Amino acid sequence: MLTALCATCIGADLAPPQKEAEATPQVPPYRSSVVGTDFDFITEADPDTFERLEDKGQGSAEMPDKSDGSAPLRQEAFLFVAHFNDGTRVNLAIDADFKTQDSARQEALRYTPRLGRLPTALRRGVARVVIHMGGENVTAFSDVGLIVLYSDNVTKRIGTHDLEETVFHESVHAAWDKAHAGSAAWQDAQKKDGGHITDYARKNPQGEDLAESALFAYTLLHHPDRIPKDEAEKIVSLIPNRIAFVEKLLPKDEPLHFTVAQEAAPLPPPQTVAGPKPQPPATPQCEVDLRLTGQMKDVLSNVLLRAEHKPSAEVKAFLEDPKRSYATGEDLLKAAAEHFKIDPKKLAALAAHWRHINCKHAAIPGHAVPNAPDTGRDAPTGEGETLSPVPVSAFAADVTLHVVLHELGHAVIREFDLMVLGNEETMADAFATHLLTEHFPEQAARVISARVTSLMIEANEVPRDQWPVRGEHDNDARRAYQIAALATAADKEKYAGVAEIVGMAKRDIDKACDYGADIHRAWRRTLAPLMMPAGKVSDAFGFHAAESMDEFLHTGNPSLASTIQSVLQRIDWHSTVTVEFVRNSGGAAWSRSKRTVTVNSSYVERFIAQGVKAEAR
């Protein structure tokens, strides 16, 4: 049921001014936080936690619309779920007037990066976003857990670089108003400060002061360089107690994004989706109690090894040290956080996420999949076939990233009609390697080393005199050498380890640096007009994955999923290109007709086995 809506959000017709709290009204320095200042509070370069957009088809949803009082509350809409790498999710309902699922998806992708830049503490309180078509002069509004926007007004806000700030403002209403706007602590801060930071807040102290003040406080706490010093001093002198209040919600010295359990987010109202769908089973009853030291120990073992990738010997020594004794699970958690230098809140959230990892019951949404097999909706044969989650493997994730970039090389070649003057497979390997060395230098050495190692393992599984010389692919050893040579040409010192894997001598390295430099230069010149402008990201992409591959794709920092989506966002696609991970046998391939890169789970599992073999060496 929809509760009372905020009818006075940014730029809307204002309700009659409410009685002032201060005895002597003070003229605020700004008209409003979003459109009444020139500060760039939030930028497109800020970290974006958005990972993927899940299509849910068409169905009935609550679509409150302040521009049309006669419109029914429940309407048909295109439904999506946006997933973020901190564990939060937001439901999106897109106006049926967008006509097609693809058009609605493109519209939804205008909002996901803005939602992704929100602090986790805000986004976890946003359950739903509703988008209406049109409404150039109809401003956003919000309710508990809900944000409503109008597409034409959004276009205007994008043009003035105000959409990020608009989403932030409305998310404060959605996530914090109910708990804080009427609280004694907030009212005490208002009373101590006396004045208001904007005229909009002054006229609406009960409804808008928190949202207006929060944007200034957030920026001063986490991005102080974005407000000129003289302006910052003025703001701090005017609302110091409000800033201190917001700091408790967004602590200055703590990360803005942190992992949360999915159930922490408010649940959206039920939606009636067209067509019958099987109902999920009730949440299993579970007896895990993390207050007990033994059960916390079992969970922390998984967290430290599989999520934080701490050395197994160190984890074992810490957890089994007879000199260490803890009365409660919480004591053990605090000690682990201190020993492994992990933020205590982050470790607590991870422990909550992994609490069912040793359970025998079915998976619970928002938690790591139990080690026991679960019934997956992504079964390759026969509905309800039992599947185990694809294991987490850093080596396999690195190999898979190069493989996906290789297939996206085919996509770039075909979508932009690049001239192919040689072997296209070799060209795709070069694209993947160049993109890593040029655009992802922090990951490049690790990823390229893994891919070259993988290819050499496959090459050595066949006697040398049987290495293939026919077909569109070079033999695996030749591919490994060409990838290593191109990486070495980018930086022979940084990629010396890669050269060593394929046995490159000094003379080979010198030659590679000579001809490889020309290849890199050619790719830079070729790709320059195809890349998004600086500070802009493409939204013409899709990313889908079988549930049993979620953990594999979303583990790590950055995760494989987030890196692939970062690549997709950098290219100015003229139509939607999708990457999908499916639970099936086979390899990886680009389909021109579907504009889709498909990666099969059996291919990933092959890389996992290679990782075990590589580690044994």
PLY file of the C-alpha trace (Angstrom):
ply
format ascii 1.0
element vertex 617
property float x
property float y
property float z
element edge 616
property int vertex1
property int vertex2
end_header
0.00 0.00 0.00
1.37 3.40 -0.94
1.78 5.76 1.97
1.77 9.56 1.90
4.03 10.86 -0.84
6.63 13.60 -0.60
5.01 16.29 -2.73
7.67 18.94 -2.34
10.82 17.49 -3.84
13.32 19.46 -5.83
11.74 22.02 -8.10
8.15 20.98 -7.39
5.38 23.42 -6.55
5.97 24.15 -2.90
3.42 23.58 -0.18
2.64 26.52 2.12
5.77 27.32 4.17
5.90 25.60 7.54
6.54 27.55 10.71
10.23 28.36 11.23
12.09 26.81 14.13
14.41 29.78 14.68
13.31 33.04 16.23
15.16 35.24 13.73
14.95 33.81 10.21
18.32 33.74 8.46
18.67 34.03 4.69
20.11 30.70 3.45
23.14 30.96 1.14
21.65 28.68 -1.56
18.27 28.33 -3.23
18.38 24.51 -3.22
21.03 21.79 -3.07
20.60 20.30 -6.54
19.55 23.00 -9.02
20.40 25.99 -6.84
24.18 25.49 -6.71
27.06 25.08 -9.15
28.81 22.37 -7.12
29.43 19.01 -8.75
28.64 17.00 -5.62
28.72 13.63 -7.42
30.61 12.93 -10.65
30.35 10.29 -13.33
33.86 9.17 -12.39
32.79 8.17 -8.87
32.85 4.41 -8.11
29.82 2.62 -9.54
28.70 -0.61 -7.84
26.14 -1.57 -10.51
26.73 -5.09 -11.82
23.83 -6.35 -13.88
20.22 -5.73 -14.84
17.90 -8.71 -14.63
14.84 -8.76 -16.90
11.59 -9.79 -15.20
9.28 -9.36 -18.20
6.01 -7.42 -18.02
3.62 -7.31 -15.10
1.50 -5.19 -12.81
3.22 -2.73 -10.47
2.38 0.28 -8.35
3.12 3.31 -10.55
2.27 6.45 -8.54
2.05 9.47 -10.85
1.66 12.99 -9.50
1.20 14.37 -13.04
-2.06 12.46 -13.53
-4.31 12.19 -10.50
-6.83 10.05 -12.41
-4.30 7.34 -13.35
-4.75 4.00 -11.56
-2.13 3.18 -8.97
-1.41 -0.28 -10.41
-0.44 -0.35 -14.07
1.31 -2.65 -16.53
5.04 -2.03 -16.66
8.33 -3.51 -17.77
10.00 -4.98 -14.70
13.70 -5.28 -13.88
15.95 -5.95 -10.90
19.25 -4.07 -10.68
22.00 -5.97 -8.87
24.93 -4.21 -7.21
28.26 -5.65 -6.10
27.69 -4.74 -2.44
24.77 -7.17 -2.23
21.96 -4.64 -2.65
19.17 -4.87 -5.23
16.67 -2.33 -6.53
13.43 -3.16 -8.38
12.65 -0.97 -11.39
9.23 -0.55 -13.04
9.41 1.17 -16.44
6.34 2.76 -18.05
4.60 0.46 -20.56
4.60 3.41 -23.01
8.20 2.50 -23.81
6.54 -0.26 -25.90
9.29 -2.92 -25.98
11.38 -4.70 -23.38
14.56 -3.55 -25.13
13.52 0.12 -25.08
12.53 -0.19 -21.43
15.87 -1.81 -20.68
17.75 1.06 -22.28
15.73 3.46 -20.17
16.45 1.47 -16.99
20.18 1.56 -17.74
20.10 5.36 -17.54
19.42 5.04 -13.81
21.49 2.05 -12.74
24.88 3.85 -12.72
23.34 6.70 -10.73
21.95 4.22 -8.23
25.31 2.45 -8.25
27.10 5.59 -7.09
24.90 5.98 -4.03
26.48 5.05 -0.70
25.43 1.56 0.34
23.79 3.03 3.45
21.36 4.89 1.17
20.83 2.39 -1.64
19.98 -0.42 0.78
16.90 1.61 1.72
15.68 2.06 -1.87
13.43 -0.87 -2.77
11.76 0.45 -5.93
12.31 2.99 -8.69
9.37 3.88 -10.96
9.96 5.58 -14.32
7.17 7.36 -16.22
7.56 8.40 -19.86
7.49 12.13 -20.62
7.01 14.78 -17.96
9.73 17.23 -18.93
8.59 19.66 -16.25
7.43 17.06 -13.70
10.03 16.64 -10.99
10.93 13.53 -9.07
9.24 12.55 -5.83
9.58 9.80 -3.29
8.09 7.76 -0.49
9.45 5.19 1.95
11.62 2.85 -0.13
10.37 4.41 -3.39
11.69 6.91 -5.96
9.56 8.10 -8.91
11.13 9.85 -11.91
9.95 11.18 -15.29
12.04 10.35 -18.36
11.99 13.76 -20.07
12.80 15.56 -16.83
15.63 13.08 -16.32
17.00 13.96 -19.77
16.97 17.60 -18.73
18.76 16.76 -15.46
21.42 14.77 -17.32
22.01 17.81 -19.53
22.65 20.00 -16.47
24.70 17.30 -14.67
22.12 17.14 -11.89
20.73 13.61 -12.16
23.20 12.01 -9.71
22.35 14.65 -7.13
18.61 14.25 -7.80
18.82 10.50 -7.19
20.85 11.11 -4.01
18.30 13.63 -2.71
15.35 11.32 -3.39
17.16 8.33 -1.90
17.52 10.25 1.37
13.73 10.60 1.43
13.27 6.93 0.53
15.85 5.50 2.93
16.26 7.89 5.86
13.22 10.16 6.27
11.06 7.67 8.14
13.77 6.79 10.66
15.53 10.12 11.06
13.66 13.20 9.80
11.38 13.26 12.83
13.89 11.89 15.34
14.84 13.79 18.46
18.53 13.71 17.45
17.85 15.36 14.08
15.52 17.95 15.58
18.17 18.72 18.20
20.73 19.27 15.42
18.31 21.60 13.63
17.70 23.55 16.82
21.42 23.91 17.63
22.28 25.07 14.11
19.40 27.49 13.94
19.59 28.44 10.26
19.15 26.40 7.07
21.55 25.71 4.23
18.99 26.28 1.44
15.84 28.27 0.99
14.09 25.05 0.00
14.99 23.51 3.37
13.94 26.70 5.19
10.49 26.64 3.65
10.07 22.91 4.33
12.07 22.14 7.50
10.20 18.94 8.32
10.04 17.49 4.82
13.21 18.66 3.02
15.85 19.76 5.52
17.44 16.32 5.93
17.63 15.61 2.19
18.95 19.11 1.43
21.56 19.07 4.21
22.67 15.49 3.54
24.06 16.26 0.07
26.28 19.06 1.41
27.36 16.92 4.38
28.15 13.89 2.19
30.36 15.97 -0.08
32.21 17.75 2.73
32.83 14.44 4.50
33.89 12.34 1.52
34.79 14.74 -1.31
35.75 18.04 0.35
37.76 19.16 -2.69
34.53 19.56 -4.68
33.40 22.62 -2.73
35.59 25.76 -2.71
37.26 26.41 0.63
35.41 29.66 1.37
32.06 28.04 0.55
32.92 24.97 2.63
33.75 27.12 5.64
30.45 28.93 5.26
28.51 25.65 5.11
30.31 24.15 8.10
29.72 27.28 10.18
26.01 27.26 9.32
25.04 23.58 9.81
27.80 21.89 11.90
25.38 19.78 13.92
23.52 18.55 10.84
26.84 17.56 9.28
27.78 15.70 12.46
24.41 13.91 12.34
24.94 12.77 8.72
28.50 11.69 9.58
27.02 9.06 11.91
25.15 7.64 8.89
28.06 8.04 6.44
31.21 7.91 8.63
34.05 9.99 7.23
36.79 7.39 7.62
34.80 4.37 6.48
34.11 3.18 2.91
30.92 4.37 1.25
30.35 0.93 -0.24
30.35 -2.23 1.86
28.91 -5.71 1.53
25.46 -6.24 3.02
23.12 -9.20 3.27
20.28 -8.85 0.79
17.55 -9.21 3.36
18.68 -5.94 4.97
17.01 -3.99 2.15
13.30 -3.23 2.55
11.07 -5.57 0.62
9.08 -4.05 -2.26
5.29 -4.33 -2.39
4.12 -7.52 -4.08
3.83 -7.30 -7.87
1.46 -9.33 -10.00
3.48 -10.55 -12.96
1.65 -11.58 -16.10
1.47 -15.33 -16.57
1.65 -18.03 -13.91
4.99 -18.49 -12.21
6.03 -21.09 -9.65
6.25 -19.70 -6.16
9.61 -19.97 -4.40
9.77 -22.22 -1.37
9.43 -20.67 2.04
12.68 -19.51 3.60
14.21 -22.59 5.24
14.45 -22.73 9.01
18.07 -22.68 10.10
19.75 -23.22 13.44
23.02 -21.42 12.70
23.85 -19.12 15.61
26.87 -16.89 15.04
26.91 -16.00 18.71
28.45 -19.46 19.26
32.22 -19.50 18.84
32.34 -22.83 17.02
29.77 -21.86 14.41
31.39 -18.46 13.87
34.72 -20.25 13.40
33.30 -22.46 10.62
31.81 -19.46 8.81
34.93 -17.29 9.19
37.04 -20.07 7.69
35.01 -19.79 4.47
34.94 -15.98 4.54
38.69 -15.61 5.03
39.64 -18.22 2.44
36.98 -17.75 -0.24
35.91 -14.12 0.02
39.02 -12.39 1.37
41.52 -14.85 -0.20
43.76 -14.99 2.87
46.54 -17.62 2.88
45.16 -20.95 4.03
48.10 -21.57 6.35
47.56 -18.25 8.14
43.80 -18.82 8.44
44.31 -22.32 9.84
46.94 -21.12 12.30
44.70 -18.33 13.56
41.52 -20.40 13.94
43.21 -23.41 15.50
45.67 -21.59 17.78
45.17 -23.22 21.23
46.34 -20.00 22.90
43.34 -18.16 21.50
40.07 -18.60 23.37
36.91 -16.61 22.81
33.76 -16.55 24.88
31.48 -15.61 22.01
31.37 -15.59 18.24
31.45 -11.80 18.32
34.74 -11.88 20.24
36.21 -14.21 17.61
34.96 -11.94 14.81
36.60 -8.86 16.38
39.88 -10.72 16.85
39.83 -11.94 13.23
39.15 -8.43 11.95
42.12 -7.11 13.91
44.46 -9.97 12.97
43.69 -9.91 9.23
43.30 -6.11 9.10
39.73 -6.18 7.78
37.18 -3.51 8.59
35.05 -5.00 11.44
31.75 -3.92 9.83
32.77 -5.44 6.52
33.79 -8.72 8.15
30.53 -8.85 10.12
28.55 -8.30 6.91
30.55 -11.04 5.16
29.93 -13.44 8.04
26.20 -12.75 7.79
26.32 -13.32 4.02
28.19 -16.63 4.39
26.39 -17.91 7.50
24.59 -20.72 5.63
27.61 -21.95 3.65
27.80 -25.23 5.63
24.04 -25.75 5.86
22.19 -28.59 4.15
18.99 -26.69 3.43
18.18 -24.91 0.18
19.84 -21.61 -0.69
18.44 -18.47 0.94
18.31 -15.29 -1.20
21.00 -12.79 -0.25
23.34 -15.41 1.23
26.23 -17.40 -0.17
24.99 -20.64 -1.71
25.41 -23.61 0.67
28.12 -26.10 -0.20
25.45 -28.75 -0.57
23.97 -28.91 -4.09
20.91 -26.80 -4.68
18.09 -27.03 -7.19
18.92 -24.47 -9.84
16.56 -22.86 -12.30
19.51 -22.79 -14.66
19.68 -26.58 -15.03
21.01 -27.51 -18.48
18.74 -30.52 -18.93
15.46 -31.29 -17.28
13.68 -28.74 -15.14
14.73 -28.97 -11.51
18.01 -30.79 -12.18
20.30 -30.58 -9.16
23.31 -28.31 -9.70
26.26 -27.35 -7.56
27.49 -23.76 -7.68
30.53 -23.17 -9.87
33.48 -22.98 -7.43
35.30 -19.70 -6.87
38.72 -19.62 -8.54
40.81 -16.47 -8.99
42.87 -18.19 -11.71
39.77 -19.26 -13.64
38.24 -15.79 -13.30
41.39 -14.23 -14.80
41.46 -16.70 -17.71
37.74 -16.16 -18.29
38.20 -12.38 -18.43
40.71 -12.69 -21.27
38.39 -15.16 -23.02
35.42 -12.76 -22.77
37.56 -9.87 -24.04
38.62 -12.07 -26.95
34.97 -12.66 -27.87
34.22 -8.94 -27.44
37.07 -8.39 -29.90
34.99 -10.30 -32.45
32.01 -8.14 -31.44
33.94 -4.92 -32.04
35.27 -6.18 -35.37
31.81 -7.17 -36.61
29.70 -4.41 -35.06
31.97 -1.62 -36.31
32.97 -3.32 -39.58
36.70 -3.19 -38.90
38.93 -4.40 -41.71
40.22 -7.92 -41.15
43.53 -8.22 -42.97
44.67 -11.44 -41.34
43.52 -14.16 -38.97
40.53 -12.77 -37.03
41.20 -15.07 -34.06
44.69 -13.64 -33.70
43.21 -10.18 -34.04
40.72 -10.91 -31.23
43.54 -12.13 -28.94
45.41 -8.91 -29.70
42.33 -6.82 -28.89
41.95 -8.54 -25.50
45.62 -8.14 -24.63
45.81 -4.52 -25.77
42.66 -3.58 -23.87
44.05 -5.07 -20.67
47.46 -3.41 -20.90
46.00 -0.04 -21.97
42.80 0.23 -19.92
43.14 -2.24 -17.03
46.85 -2.08 -16.14
46.32 -3.08 -12.49
44.79 -6.41 -13.51
46.64 -6.97 -16.78
49.75 -8.83 -15.59
47.74 -11.28 -13.50
45.09 -11.88 -16.17
47.53 -12.27 -19.07
49.75 -14.58 -17.01
46.75 -16.78 -16.25
45.62 -16.90 -19.89
49.10 -17.71 -21.17
49.50 -20.41 -18.49
46.11 -21.88 -19.45
47.05 -22.05 -23.12
50.41 -23.65 -22.36
48.73 -26.28 -20.17
46.42 -27.13 -23.06
49.30 -27.14 -25.54
51.32 -29.54 -23.40
48.41 -31.97 -23.18
49.15 -32.84 -26.83
52.51 -34.12 -28.14
54.35 -31.30 -29.91
54.37 -33.10 -33.25
50.55 -33.19 -33.10
50.04 -29.46 -32.54
47.46 -28.35 -35.11
48.48 -26.25 -38.08
45.08 -26.14 -39.79
41.92 -24.24 -38.90
41.16 -20.66 -37.94
42.88 -20.89 -34.53
46.65 -21.06 -34.14
47.81 -23.88 -31.89
47.64 -23.06 -28.19
51.39 -22.60 -27.74
51.51 -20.16 -30.66
48.57 -18.21 -29.24
50.26 -18.06 -25.82
53.48 -16.76 -27.38
51.69 -14.05 -29.41
49.75 -12.85 -26.35
52.93 -12.79 -24.25
54.83 -10.93 -26.97
52.19 -8.22 -27.27
52.06 -7.79 -23.49
55.86 -7.56 -23.37
55.75 -4.86 -26.04
53.56 -2.76 -23.73
56.09 -2.95 -20.85
58.89 -5.52 -20.95
59.71 -5.15 -17.26
56.14 -5.34 -15.98
55.35 -8.39 -18.13
58.71 -10.16 -17.76
56.94 -12.97 -15.89
54.60 -13.50 -18.83
57.54 -13.73 -21.22
59.13 -16.29 -18.94
56.07 -18.55 -19.07
56.47 -19.02 -22.83
60.28 -19.09 -22.72
61.00 -15.82 -24.52
64.73 -15.07 -24.80
66.13 -11.52 -24.71
66.30 -11.48 -28.51
62.62 -12.52 -28.70
61.66 -9.77 -26.25
63.54 -7.12 -28.22
61.82 -8.17 -31.44
58.42 -8.23 -29.72
58.94 -4.68 -28.43
59.70 -3.57 -31.98
56.75 -5.03 -33.88
54.41 -5.09 -30.88
54.62 -1.32 -30.48
53.16 -0.95 -33.97
50.30 -3.30 -33.09
49.44 -1.35 -29.94
49.58 1.93 -31.85
47.26 0.54 -34.52
44.75 -0.60 -31.90
44.85 2.77 -30.13
44.09 4.59 -33.38
41.42 2.07 -34.36
39.60 2.08 -31.02
39.82 5.81 -30.24
36.70 6.79 -32.25
34.80 3.75 -30.93
35.27 4.52 -27.23
32.91 6.60 -25.09
33.97 10.21 -24.42
35.91 10.82 -21.21
33.59 10.77 -18.21
30.76 9.07 -20.14
29.65 5.42 -20.07
27.60 3.38 -22.49
24.34 1.82 -21.36
23.85 -0.27 -24.53
24.80 -3.58 -22.98
23.38 -6.52 -21.07
24.87 -8.96 -18.58
23.18 -12.19 -17.52
24.34 -15.20 -15.54
23.00 -18.52 -14.32
22.39 -18.38 -10.57
24.84 -21.19 -9.90
27.61 -19.03 -11.43
26.85 -15.93 -9.36
29.44 -16.58 -6.66
32.18 -17.26 -9.21
31.36 -14.05 -11.09
30.88 -11.73 -8.13
33.78 -12.73 -5.87
36.90 -10.58 -5.82
37.66 -6.88 -5.90
37.11 -6.03 -8.63
34.93 -9.00 -9.46
34.91 -10.64 -12.88
31.34 -9.41 -13.44
32.14 -5.79 -12.60
35.24 -5.78 -14.84
33.32 -7.17 -17.82
30.62 -4.56 -17.35
33.28 -1.85 -17.08
34.60 -2.97 -20.47
31.12 -2.91 -21.99
30.52 0.59 -20.64
33.65 1.96 -22.32
32.62 1.14 -25.90
30.12 3.29 -27.81
27.94 0.41 -29.03
25.28 1.40 -31.55
23.01 -1.44 -30.39
22.83 -3.60 -27.29
25.63 -6.14 -26.84
25.14 -8.80 -24.18
27.47 -11.11 -22.25
25.83 -14.16 -20.71
27.13 -17.02 -18.58
25.06 -20.18 -18.91
25.10 -23.57 -17.19
25.90 -25.80 -20.12
28.63 -27.67 -21.97
30.73 -25.96 -24.60
33.18 -23.08 -24.85
32.73 -19.36 -25.45
31.49 -17.68 -28.62
30.21 -14.42 -30.12
26.88 -14.59 -31.98
26.44 -11.79 -34.52
22.72 -12.51 -34.98
22.03 -12.31 -31.24
24.76 -9.74 -30.51
25.68 -11.91 -27.56
28.84 -13.41 -26.07
27.98 -16.74 -24.44
30.29 -18.45 -21.94
29.41 -22.01 -20.91
30.04 -23.27 -17.38
31.98 -26.33 -18.54
34.58 -23.98 -20.07
34.96 -22.16 -16.76
35.26 -25.48 -14.90
38.05 -26.43 -17.30
39.94 -23.30 -16.24
39.30 -24.10 -12.57
40.96 -27.50 -13.05
43.87 -25.82 -14.83
44.26 -23.47 -11.87
44.66 -26.44 -9.53
47.26 -27.90 -11.88
49.11 -24.58 -12.16
49.19 -24.17 -8.37
50.55 -27.70 -7.96
53.47 -26.74 -10.18
0 1
1 2
2 3
3 4
4 5
5 6
6 7
7 8
8 9
9 10
10 11
11 12
12 13
13 14
14 15
15 16
16 17
17 18
18 19
19 20
20 21
21 22
22 23
23 24
24 25
25 26
26 27
27 28
28 29
29 30
30 31
31 32
32 33
33 34
34 35
35 36
36 37
37 38
38 39
39 40
40 41
41 42
42 43
43 44
44 45
45 46
46 47
47 48
48 49
49 50
50 51
51 52
52 53
53 54
54 55
55 56
56 57
57 58
58 59
59 60
60 61
61 62
62 63
63 64
64 65
65 66
66 67
67 68
68 69
69 70
70 71
71 72
72 73
73 74
74 75
75 76
76 77
77 78
78 79
79 80
80 81
81 82
82 83
83 84
84 85
85 86
86 87
87 88
88 89
89 90
90 91
91 92
92 93
93 94
94 95
95 96
96 97
97 98
98 99
99 100
100 101
101 102
102 103
103 104
104 105
105 106
106 107
107 108
108 109
109 110
110 111
111 112
112 113
113 114
114 115
115 116
116 117
117 118
118 119
119 120
120 121
121 122
122 123
123 124
124 125
125 126
126 127
127 128
128 129
129 130
130 131
131 132
132 133
133 134
134 135
135 136
136 137
137 138
138 139
139 140
140 141
141 142
142 143
143 144
144 145
145 146
146 147
147 148
148 149
149 150
150 151
151 152
152 153
153 154
154 155
155 156
156 157
157 158
158 159
159 160
160 161
161 162
162 163
163 164
164 165
165 166
166 167
167 168
168 169
169 170
170 171
171 172
172 173
173 174
174 175
175 176
176 177
177 178
178 179
179 180
180 181
181 182
182 183
183 184
184 185
185 186
186 187
187 188
188 189
189 190
190 191
191 192
192 193
193 194
194 195
195 196
196 197
197 198
198 199
199 200
200 201
201 202
202 203
203 204
204 205
205 206
206 207
207 208
208 209
209 210
210 211
211 212
212 213
213 214
214 215
215 216
216 217
217 218
218 219
219 220
220 221
221 222
222 223
223 224
224 225
225 226
226 227
227 228
228 229
229 230
230 231
231 232
232 233
233 234
234 235
235 236
236 237
237 238
238 239
239 240
240 241
241 242
242 243
243 244
244 245
245 246
246 247
247 248
248 249
249 250
250 251
251 252
252 253
253 254
254 255
255 256
256 257
257 258
258 259
259 260
260 261
261 262
262 263
263 264
264 265
265 266
266 267
267 268
268 269
269 270
270 271
271 272
272 273
273 274
274 275
275 276
276 277
277 278
278 279
279 280
280 281
281 282
282 283
283 284
284 285
285 286
286 287
287 288
288 289
289 290
290 291
291 292
292 293
293 294
294 295
295 296
296 297
297 298
298 299
299 300
300 301
301 302
302 303
303 304
304 305
305 306
306 307
307 308
308 309
309 310
310 311
311 312
312 313
313 314
314 315
315 316
316 317
317 318
318 319
319 320
320 321
321 322
322 323
323 324
324 325
325 326
326 327
327 328
328 329
329 330
330 331
331 332
332 333
333 334
334 335
335 336
336 337
337 338
338 339
339 340
340 341
341 342
342 343
343 344
344 345
345 346
346 347
347 348
348 349
349 350
350 351
351 352
352 353
353 354
354 355
355 356
356 357
357 358
358 359
359 360
360 361
361 362
362 363
363 364
364 365
365 366
366 367
367 368
368 369
369 370
370 371
371 372
372 373
373 374
374 375
375 376
376 377
377 378
378 379
379 380
380 381
381 382
382 383
383 384
384 385
385 386
386 387
387 388
388 389
389 390
390 391
391 392
392 393
393 394
394 395
395 396
396 397
397 398
398 399
399 400
400 401
401 402
402 403
403 404
404 405
405 406
406 407
407 408
408 409
409 410
410 411
411 412
412 413
413 414
414 415
415 416
416 417
417 418
418 419
419 420
420 421
421 422
422 423
423 424
424 425
425 426
426 427
427 428
428 429
429 430
430 431
431 432
432 433
433 434
434 435
435 436
436 437
437 438
438 439
439 440
440 441
441 442
442 443
443 444
444 445
445 446
446 447
447 448
448 449
449 450
450 451
451 452
452 453
453 454
454 455
455 456
456 457
457 458
458 459
459 460
460 461
461 462
462 463
463 464
464 465
465 466
466 467
467 468
468 469
469 470
470 471
471 472
472 473
473 474
474 475
475 476
476 477
477 478
478 479
479 480
480 481
481 482
482 483
483 484
484 485
485 486
486 487
487 488
488 489
489 490
490 491
491 492
492 493
493 494
494 495
495 496
496 497
497 498
498 499
499 500
500 501
501 502
502 503
503 504
504 505
505 506
506 507
507 508
508 509
509 510
510 511
511 512
512 513
513 514
514 515
515 516
516 517
517 518
518 519
519 520
520 521
521 522
522 523
523 524
524 525
525 526
526 527
527 528
528 529
529 530
530 531
531 532
532 533
533 534
534 535
535 536
536 537
537 538
538 539
539 540
540 541
541 542
542 543
543 544
544 545
545 546
546 547
547 548
548 549
549 550
550 551
551 552
552 553
553 554
554 555
555 556
556 557
557 558
558 559
559 560
560 561
561 562
562 563
563 564
564 565
565 566
566 567
567 568
568 569
569 570
570 571
571 572
572 573
573 574
574 575
575 576
576 577
577 578
578 579
579 580
580 581
581 582
582 583
583 584
584 585
585 586
586 587
587 588
588 589
589 590
590 591
591 592
592 593
593 594
594 595
595 596
596 597
597 598
598 599
599 600
600 601
601 602
602 603
603 604
604 605
605 606
606 607
607 608
608 609
609 610
610 611
611 612
612 613
613 614
614 615
615 616
